[in-house]
Amino acid sequence: MKKRLLILFLLICAAPSVWGQKWAVETNVLDWANFATANFEVSRRINRYSAAVAGIRYNPWKFRDSSGSSHQNRALGVNIGVRFWPWHIYSGWWFAVKAQAEEYSRGGIFKMSELHEGYALGASLSAGYALMVGDHWNLSFGIGGWVGYTDRTVYKCPDCGRKLSEYKGPFLLPDNETKVGVTYVF
């Protein structure tokens, strides 16, 4: 799957400019600052006011500090949906609706000694603003939330493997759309 996504990304980047701002590739700077979580979103213009979007987040990293404790915010997530602009596509205010899935393993962050592992499936609703800074470049700011179902196990610490609890049920969390994004529109 990683190979196919890389090929798709390279094809989009190598596409001819005749498409006239029908495609956009975006990355969330805040996600990169979050334990170097790689993330990309590709959108395709549907009409003057909307675009189909698909994205991926990936973080395989596990860090150890000087005391030997591990810290991680590992994740593999995908999303697909639609983004709407009331004024004109790729500029100004926008609203998005998406379906999302994520597998995660988080622990040892900000004095959280527990490890949370599991997966989440759900839908998100978000809003933001795309500021045009050049002919093909935008800065995008957004905030959102997602709701859905999660199946997770909580362990006492990231390394010990001692199970504390399990949870299967609904959740409400901030969305991955909470961002400061850099967008290349072509």
ZAMARGU-4260 file (C-alpha; in steps of 0.2 Angstrom, whole numbers, plus 5000, padded with zeros to 4 digits):
<rodrens>
0) 5000/5000/5000 | 5014/5012/5004 | 5022/5009/4987 | 5005/5013/4978 | 5003/5029/4988
5) 5021/5035/4984 | 5018/5031/4965 | 5001/5041/4966 | 5010/5056/4975 | 5024/5056/4962
10) 5012/5055/4947 | 5002/5070/4954 | 5018/5080/4957 | 5024/5076/4939 | 5007/5081/4932
15) 5006/5094/4918 | 5001/5112/4923 | 4986/5111/4910 | 4975/5105/4924 | 4973/5123/4930
20) 4972/5122/4949 | 4962/5106/4949 | 4973/5097/4961 | 4981/5101/4977 | 4994/5092/4989
25) 4994/5098/5007 | 5004/5093/5023 | 5000/5098/5041 | 5015/5107/5049 | 5008/5103/5066
30) 5008/5084/5063 | 5026/5085/5057 | 5030/5093/5074 | 5020/5079/5083 | 5034/5066/5084
35) 5038/5068/5065 | 5021/5061/5059 | 5022/5061/5040 | 5006/5067/5032 | 4999/5071/5015
40) 4982/5075/5008 | 4978/5076/4990 | 4962/5084/4984 | 4954/5085/4967 | 4943/5099/4961
45) 4925/5093/4958 | 4917/5110/4954 | 4920/5128/4958 | 4915/5126/4977 | 4921/5108/4981
50) 4935/5095/4980 | 4936/5077/4984 | 4950/5074/4997 | 4960/5059/5003 | 4974/5059/5015
55) 4987/5048/5025 | 4996/5050/5042 | 5010/5039/5046 | 5022/5038/5062 | 5032/5023/5065
60) 5044/5031/5078 | 5048/5026/5096 | 5060/5037/5106 | 5069/5033/5122 | 5076/5046/5134
65) 5091/5046/5145 | 5082/5036/5158 | 5077/5022/5146 | 5059/5027/5146 | 5050/5026/5129
70) 5039/5039/5121 | 5029/5036/5106 | 5014/5043/5096 | 5014/5030/5082 | 4999/5030/5070
75) 4994/5024/5053 | 4978/5034/5048 | 4968/5037/5032 | 4954/5048/5027 | 4943/5052/5013
80) 4930/5065/5011 | 4924/5081/5003 | 4929/5099/5007 | 4918/5114/5002 | 4922/5133/4999
85) 4908/5145/5000 | 4917/5158/4989 | 4929/5149/4978 | 4939/5133/4978 | 4956/5133/4987
90) 4954/5150/4995 | 4945/5158/5009 | 4934/5149/5022 | 4931/5130/5020 | 4921/5116/5028
95) 4925/5097/5027 | 4916/5081/5030 | 4927/5065/5030 | 4927/5046/5035 | 4943/5042/5045
100) 4952/5026/5051 | 4967/5025/5062 | 4978/5012/5071 | 4988/5020/5085 | 5000/5017/5099
105) 5003/5031/5111 | 5012/5032/5127 | 5025/5041/5138 | 5020/5058/5132 | 5019/5073/5143
110) 5020/5063/5159 | 5007/5050/5153 | 5015/5034/5159 | 5002/5023/5151 | 5002/5016/5133
115) 4986/5016/5123 | 4985/5005/5108 | 4970/5001/5097 | 4961/5008/5082 | 4947/5021/5078
120) 4934/5022/5065 | 4923/5037/5062 | 4918/5053/5054 | 4924/5070/5056 | 4918/5088/5053
125) 4930/5102/5052 | 4931/5121/5046 | 4946/5132/5042 | 4953/5146/5031 | 4965/5145/5016
130) 4976/5160/5014 | 4983/5162/4997 | 5001/5167/4998 | 5006/5164/4980 | 4999/5158/4963
135) 5001/5140/4968 | 5004/5141/4987 | 4992/5142/5002 | 4993/5142/5020 | 4978/5133/5028
140) 4972/5134/5046 | 4959/5122/5052 | 4950/5115/5067 | 4938/5100/5069 | 4932/5085/5078
145) 4929/5067/5074 | 4917/5055/5082 | 4916/5036/5080 | 4920/5019/5087 | 4937/5014/5096
150) 4944/4997/5102 | 4959/5001/5113 | 4969/4992/5126 | 4978/5002/5140 | 4994/4996/5147
155) 5003/5002/5163 | 5018/5008/5153 | 5025/5008/5135 | 5037/4994/5139 | 5030/4983/5152
160) 5015/4975/5143 | 5005/4974/5159 | 4987/4977/5154 | 4976/4989/5164 | 4960/4990/5155
165) 4951/4988/5138 | 4938/5000/5130 | 4926/4997/5116 | 4914/5010/5112 | 4911/5028/5106
170) 4923/5042/5106 | 4924/5061/5102 | 4941/5068/5099 | 4950/5083/5090 | 4952/5079/5072
175) 4968/5078/5062 | 4961/5093/5052 | 4966/5103/5067 | 4981/5110/5058 | 4992/5123/5051
180) 4994/5117/5033 | 5005/5121/5018 | 4996/5118/5001 | 5003/5117/4984 | 4989/5120/4971
185) 4991/5115/4953
</rodrens>
